[in-house]
Amino acid sequence: MHRSDKNGSPRRLLVRLLMAILPTAFLMVQAAGAGADEYKLGVMDKLQIRVAEWQTAQAAVRDWASINGDYTVGPAGTISLPFVGEVLVKGRTTASIADGIGKALQQKFGLPDRPDASVEVAEYRPFFVSGDIQTPGRYPYLPGLTVLKAVSLAGGLRRSDETGQRFERDFIDARGNYDVLASQRLGLLAARARLIAEAAGQDKIDFPKELQDSDQGRKLMADETAFKATRDKRLSNQLDALAALKALLQNEVVSLSQKKDTQQRQIDLSKKDLASVGTLAERGLAVNQRVLTLEEKTADLEGKMLDLETAILQAKQDISKADQDSANLRNDHAAEIAQTRQQTESDLQALNLKMQMYHDLMSEAARNDPEIAGAGTTASAAPAVSYSIVRETDGKTQEVPAAEDTTVLPGDVVKVDITLPTVKSN
């Protein structure tokens, strides 16, 4: 501790006082300007602490040399100060810590004047870079750090130490196979959408948006729409033909029924005549030949009646057969749709598995040599470099997406990932 000379000039004392309290005053101005967004301390931050006390009675400045020095925030988020003990600093600002140290010293020693504490960040805690990076690891933090600067410090995106010829060849082969399968997959998606509409009896096909975003997809949509219209027309014609046949047979039944009624009246009249003539023949008033003629006529009429009844039964059977044929036609159509859709789903699943395999091969090649993936790559297979930051806030760890100009804070983990578009499995 340093004490001022009582015989020192007031000017000299003022200079010493200003030297002691200026750091604290500067921090107080910083705190007022930073507000709620001021930097919060964390584990591995290194602090520079200086304490000075203005003694009013002696009009002198007392320097607390036993406390002054550098302190590193430990794993528990604390620092240990002489006379004060363990101080929790994690999540706090330098201004609040400085105020707390002054209050603690004043209370402990019963001082009339509160000591002024100056707390500054001597060295920020490090940040980390991981993922598809040339040199992942721990790096010292620098103010104004962004994701792009962090990636540059880590050597940029990962590059292969080998020649890129093998990776380029693997990528081109995989991309070619992938694009062929992707084209086939669009055709299956269009067919499946048409089958779903046919099974539900819908006039309009609900195509997935994936087909609507490309020329090939729009052509497939038009082809499947026309194909559905043709199939619907053919089924409708077949059902209409059966319906027309059924209507014709029903009319025939009506006509035969009317003939049957007429025939029955003729039979009744013939039987009545036969009964009258028979009575006369028994009295000798009519010849037997007339009786015989009426019996033949009655028998003939009854035979025709049987023919009409047989024709009616046959027409009704044909009507039932037309109904059954119509039902069978619908059932066969539905079964064909279900079977075709099942095969389409199976083919889609197989294509998705193959596309995923080629997607993984492209990803592996792109990770080893990102440059080969960027040159001449189709939109469906274009790789993307994505960034995210893992940050601890209020004791909780969160991972959020980031861009190249996103600010990196001390303790952050910058994650870099080179990916290809996810293979869709619908």
C-alpha positions as CSV (number, residue, x, y, z in Angstrom):
1,M,0.0,0.0,0.0
2,H,1.2,3.5,-0.9
3,R,0.4,6.5,1.2
4,S,0.8,10.1,0.0
5,D,3.1,12.6,1.7
6,K,1.1,14.8,4.0
7,N,3.3,17.7,3.0
8,G,2.7,16.9,-0.7
9,S,1.2,19.7,-2.8
10,P,-2.6,19.6,-3.5
11,R,-1.8,19.4,-7.3
12,R,0.3,16.3,-6.7
13,L,-2.4,14.6,-4.7
14,L,-5.0,15.4,-7.4
15,V,-2.9,13.9,-10.1
16,R,-2.5,10.7,-8.0
17,L,-6.2,10.6,-7.4
18,L,-7.1,11.0,-11.0
19,M,-4.6,8.2,-11.9
20,A,-6.3,5.9,-9.5
21,I,-10.0,6.6,-10.4
22,L,-9.8,7.2,-14.1
23,P,-10.0,3.5,-15.1
24,T,-13.1,3.1,-12.9
25,A,-14.7,6.2,-14.3
26,F,-14.0,5.0,-17.8
27,L,-15.6,1.6,-17.1
28,M,-18.7,3.4,-15.6
29,V,-19.1,5.4,-18.8
30,Q,-18.8,2.2,-20.9
31,A,-21.4,0.5,-18.7
32,A,-23.8,3.4,-19.2
33,G,-23.4,3.2,-22.9
34,A,-23.5,-0.5,-23.3
35,G,-26.8,-1.0,-21.3
36,A,-28.3,-4.5,-21.4
37,D,-26.1,-5.6,-24.2
38,E,-22.8,-5.2,-22.2
39,Y,-20.4,-8.1,-22.3
40,K,-21.2,-10.9,-19.8
41,L,-18.2,-12.7,-18.3
42,G,-17.7,-16.4,-18.5
43,V,-15.3,-19.3,-17.6
44,M,-11.7,-18.7,-18.8
45,D,-12.1,-14.9,-19.1
46,K,-9.0,-13.2,-17.6
47,L,-9.7,-10.1,-15.5
48,Q,-7.4,-7.3,-14.4
49,I,-8.6,-5.9,-11.1
50,R,-7.3,-2.7,-9.4
51,V,-8.6,-1.2,-6.1
52,A,-7.9,2.2,-4.7
53,E,-9.4,4.0,-1.7
54,W,-9.8,7.8,-1.3
55,Q,-9.2,8.6,2.4
56,T,-11.1,11.8,3.1
57,A,-9.5,12.4,6.5
58,Q,-6.0,12.2,5.2
59,A,-6.9,13.6,1.7
60,A,-4.9,10.8,0.2
61,V,-5.3,7.8,-2.1
62,R,-4.7,4.3,-0.7
63,D,-3.7,1.6,-3.2
64,W,-4.9,-2.0,-2.3
65,A,-1.8,-3.7,-3.8
66,S,-2.7,-7.0,-2.1
67,I,-5.9,-7.2,-4.3
68,N,-4.6,-5.7,-7.5
69,G,-3.7,-8.2,-10.2
70,D,-5.0,-10.6,-12.9
71,Y,-7.6,-13.2,-12.2
72,T,-8.9,-16.0,-14.4
73,V,-12.5,-17.1,-14.1
74,G,-12.5,-20.7,-12.9
75,P,-14.7,-23.6,-13.9
76,A,-17.3,-22.7,-11.3
77,G,-17.6,-19.2,-12.7
78,T,-15.8,-17.5,-9.8
79,I,-12.6,-15.7,-8.9
80,S,-11.0,-15.7,-5.4
81,L,-10.0,-12.2,-4.0
82,P,-8.0,-11.5,-0.8
83,F,-10.3,-10.3,2.0
84,V,-13.4,-10.8,-0.2
85,G,-13.2,-14.5,-0.9
86,E,-15.0,-16.3,-3.7
87,V,-16.9,-13.9,-6.1
88,L,-19.3,-15.3,-8.6
89,V,-18.6,-13.4,-11.9
90,K,-20.0,-15.7,-14.6
91,G,-22.9,-14.0,-16.4
92,R,-22.1,-10.6,-14.8
93,T,-20.7,-7.4,-16.2
94,T,-17.4,-5.9,-15.1
95,A,-19.2,-2.8,-13.8
96,S,-21.4,-4.9,-11.4
97,I,-18.4,-6.9,-10.2
98,A,-16.4,-3.7,-9.5
99,D,-19.3,-2.2,-7.5
100,G,-19.6,-5.5,-5.6
101,I,-15.9,-5.6,-4.7
102,G,-16.1,-2.0,-3.4
103,K,-19.1,-2.7,-1.2
104,A,-17.6,-5.9,0.1
105,L,-14.4,-4.2,1.2
106,Q,-16.2,-1.3,2.8
107,Q,-18.4,-3.6,4.8
108,K,-15.6,-6.0,5.8
109,F,-13.3,-3.2,7.2
110,G,-16.0,-0.7,8.2
111,L,-14.5,2.0,6.0
112,P,-16.1,5.4,5.9
113,D,-15.4,5.7,2.2
114,R,-16.1,3.0,-0.3
115,P,-13.0,1.8,-2.2
116,D,-13.1,2.2,-6.0
117,A,-12.6,-1.1,-7.9
118,S,-11.6,-1.1,-11.6
119,V,-12.4,-4.4,-13.4
120,E,-11.3,-4.9,-17.0
121,V,-11.2,-7.8,-19.3
122,A,-7.5,-8.5,-19.8
123,E,-8.0,-11.5,-22.1
124,Y,-11.3,-12.9,-23.4
125,R,-12.1,-16.6,-23.1
126,P,-11.3,-18.5,-26.4
127,F,-13.8,-19.5,-29.1
128,F,-13.8,-22.8,-31.0
129,V,-14.2,-23.8,-34.6
130,S,-15.4,-27.3,-35.6
131,G,-16.8,-29.3,-38.5
132,D,-15.6,-29.2,-42.2
133,I,-12.7,-26.9,-41.5
134,Q,-9.1,-27.2,-42.3
135,T,-7.8,-26.8,-38.7
136,P,-10.6,-27.2,-36.1
137,G,-9.8,-26.3,-32.5
138,R,-9.5,-23.5,-30.0
139,Y,-8.5,-20.0,-30.9
140,P,-8.0,-16.7,-28.9
141,Y,-10.8,-14.3,-29.2
142,L,-10.4,-11.0,-30.9
143,P,-13.0,-8.1,-30.6
144,G,-15.0,-7.6,-33.8
145,L,-14.7,-11.3,-34.7
146,T,-17.2,-12.6,-37.3
147,V,-17.9,-16.1,-38.6
148,L,-15.9,-15.5,-41.8
149,K,-12.9,-14.3,-39.8
150,A,-13.2,-17.3,-37.5
151,V,-13.1,-19.6,-40.5
152,S,-10.1,-17.8,-41.9
153,L,-8.3,-18.2,-38.6
154,A,-9.0,-21.9,-38.8
155,G,-7.5,-22.2,-42.2
156,G,-10.7,-22.1,-44.3
157,L,-12.8,-25.0,-45.5
158,R,-11.4,-28.4,-45.3
159,R,-9.2,-29.5,-48.2
160,S,-7.9,-32.9,-49.0
161,D,-4.1,-33.5,-48.8
162,E,-4.5,-35.9,-51.7
163,T,-4.9,-35.1,-55.4
164,G,-8.5,-34.1,-56.1
165,Q,-8.8,-36.4,-59.2
166,R,-10.3,-39.3,-57.4
167,F,-12.8,-37.2,-55.5
168,E,-13.7,-35.3,-58.7
169,R,-14.3,-38.6,-60.6
170,D,-16.3,-40.0,-57.7
171,F,-18.4,-36.9,-57.5
172,I,-19.1,-36.7,-61.2
173,D,-20.1,-40.4,-61.4
174,A,-22.4,-40.1,-58.3
175,R,-23.9,-36.9,-59.6
176,G,-24.7,-38.5,-63.0
177,N,-26.4,-41.5,-61.4
178,Y,-28.2,-39.2,-58.9
179,D,-29.6,-37.0,-61.7
180,V,-30.9,-40.0,-63.7
181,L,-32.6,-41.4,-60.6
182,A,-34.0,-38.0,-59.7
183,S,-35.6,-37.8,-63.2
184,Q,-37.1,-41.3,-62.8
185,R,-38.4,-40.3,-59.4
186,L,-40.3,-37.3,-60.8
187,G,-42.0,-39.7,-63.2
188,L,-43.0,-42.0,-60.3
189,L,-44.3,-39.0,-58.2
190,A,-46.5,-37.9,-61.1
191,A,-47.8,-41.5,-61.6
192,R,-48.5,-41.8,-57.9
193,A,-50.4,-38.5,-57.8
194,R,-52.6,-39.7,-60.7
195,L,-53.2,-43.1,-59.1
196,I,-54.3,-41.4,-55.8
197,A,-56.7,-39.2,-57.7
198,E,-58.1,-42.2,-59.6
199,A,-58.6,-44.2,-56.4
200,A,-60.4,-41.3,-54.7
201,G,-62.6,-40.6,-57.8
202,Q,-61.2,-37.1,-58.1
203,D,-61.5,-35.1,-61.3
204,K,-58.3,-33.1,-60.6
205,I,-54.9,-34.5,-59.8
206,D,-53.1,-33.0,-56.7
207,F,-49.5,-33.0,-57.9
208,P,-46.7,-32.3,-55.4
209,K,-45.1,-28.9,-55.6
210,E,-41.8,-30.6,-56.5
211,L,-43.2,-31.3,-60.0
212,Q,-44.6,-27.8,-60.5
213,D,-41.1,-26.2,-60.1
214,S,-39.4,-27.7,-63.2
215,D,-40.1,-28.0,-66.9
216,Q,-39.8,-31.8,-66.7
217,G,-42.2,-31.9,-63.8
218,R,-44.8,-29.8,-65.6
219,K,-44.5,-32.1,-68.7
220,L,-45.1,-35.1,-66.5
221,M,-48.1,-33.5,-65.0
222,A,-49.6,-32.8,-68.4
223,D,-48.9,-36.4,-69.5
224,E,-50.4,-38.0,-66.4
225,T,-53.4,-35.7,-66.7
226,A,-54.0,-36.7,-70.3
227,F,-53.5,-40.4,-69.4
228,K,-56.0,-40.1,-66.6
229,A,-58.6,-38.5,-68.9
230,T,-58.1,-41.4,-71.4
231,R,-58.5,-44.0,-68.7
232,D,-61.6,-42.3,-67.2
233,K,-63.1,-42.0,-70.6
234,R,-62.6,-45.7,-71.4
235,L,-64.0,-46.8,-68.0
236,S,-67.0,-44.4,-68.5
237,N,-67.7,-45.8,-72.0
238,Q,-67.6,-49.4,-70.7
239,L,-69.9,-48.5,-67.8
240,D,-72.2,-46.6,-70.1
241,A,-72.4,-49.6,-72.5
242,L,-73.4,-51.9,-69.6
243,A,-75.9,-49.3,-68.4
244,A,-77.5,-49.1,-71.9
245,L,-77.7,-52.9,-72.1
246,K,-79.3,-53.0,-68.7
247,A,-81.9,-50.3,-69.7
248,L,-82.6,-52.3,-72.9
249,L,-83.2,-55.5,-71.0
250,Q,-85.4,-53.7,-68.5
251,N,-87.5,-52.4,-71.4
252,E,-87.7,-55.9,-72.8
253,V,-88.9,-57.2,-69.5
254,V,-91.6,-54.5,-69.5
255,S,-92.6,-55.4,-73.0
256,L,-92.6,-59.1,-72.3
257,S,-94.7,-58.6,-69.2
258,Q,-97.3,-56.7,-71.2
259,K,-97.4,-59.5,-73.8
260,K,-97.7,-62.0,-70.9
261,D,-100.8,-60.1,-69.7
262,T,-102.3,-60.1,-73.1
263,Q,-101.5,-63.8,-73.6
264,Q,-103.1,-64.5,-70.2
265,R,-106.3,-62.8,-71.2
266,Q,-106.4,-64.9,-74.5
267,I,-105.8,-68.0,-72.5
268,D,-108.7,-67.1,-70.1
269,L,-111.0,-66.4,-73.1
270,S,-110.0,-69.6,-74.8
271,K,-110.6,-71.6,-71.7
272,K,-114.0,-70.0,-71.3
273,D,-114.9,-70.8,-74.9
274,L,-113.7,-74.4,-74.3
275,A,-115.8,-74.8,-71.3
276,S,-118.9,-73.5,-73.1
277,V,-118.3,-75.7,-76.1
278,G,-117.7,-78.7,-73.9
279,T,-121.0,-78.3,-72.2
280,L,-122.8,-78.0,-75.6
281,A,-120.9,-81.1,-76.9
282,E,-122.1,-83.1,-73.9
283,R,-125.7,-82.2,-74.9
284,G,-125.0,-83.1,-78.5
285,L,-125.4,-79.4,-79.6
286,A,-121.7,-79.1,-80.7
287,V,-119.4,-81.3,-82.6
288,N,-116.3,-82.8,-81.0
289,Q,-114.0,-81.3,-83.7
290,R,-114.7,-77.8,-82.4
291,V,-113.9,-78.9,-78.9
292,L,-110.6,-80.4,-80.1
293,T,-109.8,-77.1,-82.0
294,L,-110.3,-75.0,-78.9
295,E,-108.2,-77.4,-76.8
296,E,-105.3,-77.1,-79.2
297,K,-105.7,-73.3,-79.3
298,T,-105.6,-73.1,-75.5
299,A,-102.6,-75.4,-75.3
300,D,-100.8,-73.2,-77.9
301,L,-101.6,-70.1,-75.9
302,E,-100.3,-71.7,-72.7
303,G,-97.1,-72.7,-74.5
304,K,-96.5,-69.2,-75.7
305,M,-97.1,-68.0,-72.1
306,L,-94.4,-70.3,-70.9
307,D,-92.1,-68.9,-73.6
308,L,-92.8,-65.4,-72.5
309,E,-92.1,-66.2,-68.9
310,T,-88.9,-67.9,-69.9
311,A,-87.9,-64.8,-71.9
312,I,-88.7,-62.6,-69.0
313,L,-86.5,-64.7,-66.7
314,Q,-83.7,-64.7,-69.2
315,A,-83.9,-60.9,-69.5
316,K,-83.8,-60.5,-65.7
317,Q,-80.8,-62.8,-65.6
318,D,-79.1,-60.6,-68.2
319,I,-79.9,-57.5,-66.2
320,S,-78.2,-59.1,-63.1
321,K,-75.3,-60.1,-65.3
322,A,-75.0,-56.5,-66.5
323,D,-75.0,-55.3,-62.9
324,Q,-72.4,-57.8,-62.0
325,D,-70.2,-56.9,-65.0
326,S,-70.5,-53.3,-64.0
327,A,-69.4,-54.1,-60.5
328,N,-66.6,-56.3,-61.7
329,L,-65.4,-53.6,-64.0
330,R,-65.2,-51.1,-61.2
331,N,-63.6,-53.6,-58.8
332,D,-61.0,-54.6,-61.5
333,H,-60.3,-50.9,-62.1
334,A,-59.8,-50.2,-58.4
335,A,-57.7,-53.4,-58.0
336,E,-55.5,-52.4,-60.9
337,I,-55.0,-48.9,-59.4
338,A,-54.2,-50.3,-56.0
339,Q,-51.7,-52.8,-57.5
340,T,-50.0,-50.2,-59.7
341,R,-49.8,-47.8,-56.8
342,Q,-48.2,-50.4,-54.6
343,Q,-45.6,-51.1,-57.2
344,T,-45.1,-47.4,-57.7
345,E,-44.5,-46.9,-53.9
346,S,-42.1,-49.8,-53.9
347,D,-40.2,-48.4,-56.9
348,L,-40.1,-45.0,-55.2
349,Q,-38.7,-46.5,-52.0
350,A,-36.0,-48.3,-54.0
351,L,-35.1,-45.1,-55.9
352,N,-34.9,-43.1,-52.7
353,L,-32.5,-45.6,-51.2
354,K,-30.3,-45.5,-54.3
355,M,-30.5,-41.7,-54.4
356,Q,-29.4,-41.5,-50.8
357,M,-26.4,-43.7,-51.5
358,Y,-25.3,-41.5,-54.4
359,H,-26.1,-38.4,-52.3
360,D,-23.8,-39.7,-49.6
361,L,-21.1,-40.4,-52.1
362,M,-21.3,-36.8,-53.4
363,S,-21.3,-35.5,-49.9
364,E,-18.1,-37.4,-49.1
365,A,-16.4,-36.2,-52.2
366,A,-17.5,-32.6,-51.6
367,R,-16.3,-32.7,-48.0
368,N,-12.9,-33.8,-49.1
369,D,-12.7,-31.3,-51.9
370,P,-15.4,-28.6,-51.8
371,E,-14.1,-26.9,-55.1
372,I,-15.1,-29.9,-57.3
373,A,-18.7,-29.7,-56.0
374,G,-19.1,-26.1,-56.9
375,A,-18.1,-26.4,-60.5
376,G,-20.8,-27.4,-63.0
377,T,-23.1,-28.8,-60.4
378,T,-26.8,-29.0,-61.1
379,A,-29.2,-27.3,-58.8
380,S,-30.3,-30.6,-57.5
381,A,-26.9,-31.6,-56.4
382,A,-25.3,-28.3,-55.5
383,P,-23.5,-28.4,-52.1
384,A,-24.0,-25.7,-49.5
385,V,-21.7,-24.4,-46.8
386,S,-23.7,-23.7,-43.7
387,Y,-22.7,-22.1,-40.4
388,S,-24.1,-22.3,-36.9
389,I,-23.0,-21.0,-33.5
390,V,-23.4,-22.9,-30.3
391,R,-23.7,-20.4,-27.5
392,E,-24.4,-20.5,-23.8
393,T,-27.0,-18.0,-22.7
394,D,-28.3,-17.8,-19.1
395,G,-27.0,-21.3,-18.4
396,K,-28.6,-22.9,-21.4
397,T,-26.8,-24.0,-24.6
398,Q,-28.4,-23.1,-27.9
399,E,-27.4,-23.7,-31.5
400,V,-28.5,-21.0,-33.9
401,P,-27.9,-20.6,-37.7
402,A,-25.3,-18.1,-38.7
403,A,-24.0,-16.2,-41.7
404,E,-20.5,-15.1,-42.7
405,D,-21.0,-11.7,-41.1
406,T,-22.6,-13.0,-37.9
407,T,-20.7,-11.7,-34.8
408,V,-18.8,-14.3,-32.8
409,L,-18.6,-13.9,-29.0
410,P,-16.1,-15.3,-26.6
411,G,-16.8,-19.0,-25.7
412,D,-18.8,-19.6,-28.9
413,V,-18.4,-22.7,-30.9
414,V,-18.5,-22.0,-34.7
415,K,-19.7,-25.1,-36.6
416,V,-19.1,-25.4,-40.3
417,D,-20.9,-28.0,-42.4
418,I,-20.8,-28.8,-46.2
419,T,-24.0,-30.5,-47.2
420,L,-25.9,-31.5,-50.3
421,P,-29.7,-31.1,-50.5
422,T,-31.5,-33.8,-48.5
423,V,-33.0,-36.6,-50.6
424,K,-36.7,-36.4,-50.4
425,S,-38.5,-39.6,-49.5
426,N,-42.1,-38.8,-50.3
